[in-house]
Amino acid sequence: MTRYLLNQIAVAMVLMSPALAASPAEQRGKTFALNNCSKCHSIDHVTQSPLKIAPPFRTLHTRYPIEMLAEALAEGIVTGHPTMPEFRLDPDQINDLLAYLKTLE
């Protein structure tokens, strides 16, 4: 097998397998991100965002301390581009999503 094919197999295995020792909150946060965010954002460690202007979630911690996103998620994230829907999460959803985002740091 070529090195490229082996790398592709390795990436597929990582994406398909559940996170090792992931907490229930991390799993719920990943599920939320998959269902609500992955249409535009990369929500994993390796893929590119489907929408070029949507930052990959793995880079969010370089822009903002992850804990600082809690207030914005509770009040509703509003961005400078109209394609981003406004989300208002309840406290449990915020906790779960932040737990998942921290796994991407």
C-alpha positions in Angstrom: 0.0 0.0 0.0 1.1 3.5 -0.7 1.8 5.9 2.2 -1.1 8.1 1.0 -3.5 5.2 1.2 -2.3 4.2 4.7 -2.7 7.8 5.8 -6.3 7.9 4.5 -7.1 4.6 6.2 -5.7 6.0 9.5 -7.7 9.2 9.2 -10.9 7.2 8.5 -10.3 4.9 11.5 -9.9 8.0 13.8 -13.0 9.6 12.4 -15.1 6.5 12.7 -14.0 5.3 16.1 -15.4 6.8 19.3 -13.1 9.0 21.3 -11.1 7.0 23.8 -12.4 7.6 27.4 -14.7 10.4 26.2 -17.0 11.6 28.9 -20.7 11.6 28.4 -20.6 15.4 28.2 -18.0 15.3 25.5 -20.0 12.8 23.5 -23.2 14.9 23.8 -21.2 18.0 22.7 -19.8 16.1 19.7 -23.3 15.0 18.7 -24.6 18.6 19.0 -21.7 19.8 16.9 -22.3 17.1 14.3 -26.0 17.8 14.1 -25.8 21.6 14.2 -22.4 22.8 13.1 -20.7 20.3 10.8 -22.5 21.5 7.7 -20.2 24.5 7.7 -17.4 23.9 10.3 -14.9 21.1 10.6 -15.6 19.6 14.0 -12.7 17.2 14.2 -8.9 17.3 14.4 -8.1 16.8 10.7 -10.7 17.8 8.1 -11.2 21.2 6.5 -14.4 23.1 7.0 -17.0 22.6 4.3 -17.5 26.3 4.2 -14.2 28.1 3.8 -15.1 31.1 6.0 -16.2 28.8 8.8 -13.2 28.3 11.2 -12.5 24.7 12.1 -13.5 24.0 15.7 -10.0 22.8 16.5 -8.7 26.4 16.0 -11.3 28.2 18.2 -9.1 28.0 21.3 -6.4 30.1 19.4 -9.0 32.9 19.0 -10.9 32.7 22.3 -10.5 31.0 25.6 -13.0 28.2 25.3 -14.6 29.1 28.6 -15.3 32.6 27.3 -17.7 31.1 24.7 -20.2 30.1 27.3 -21.8 33.5 27.6 -22.0 34.0 23.8 -23.6 30.5 23.5 -26.2 31.4 26.1 -27.0 34.8 24.7 -26.8 33.8 21.1 -23.8 33.9 18.8 -24.2 36.6 16.2 -21.5 36.8 13.5 -20.7 39.2 10.7 -22.0 36.9 8.0 -25.7 36.2 7.5 -25.3 32.4 6.7 -24.4 31.7 10.3 -27.7 30.9 12.2 -28.1 32.3 15.7 -27.9 29.7 18.4 -29.0 30.0 21.9 -28.1 27.0 24.0 -29.3 25.9 27.4 -26.7 25.5 30.2 -26.4 21.7 29.7 -25.9 22.1 26.0 -23.2 24.8 26.6 -21.4 22.5 29.1 -21.5 19.6 26.7 -20.3 21.6 23.7 -17.5 23.3 25.7 -16.4 19.9 27.0 -16.2 18.7 23.4 -14.4 21.8 22.1 -11.7 21.4 24.8 -10.9 17.9 23.4 -9.9 19.6 20.2 -7.3 22.0 21.8 
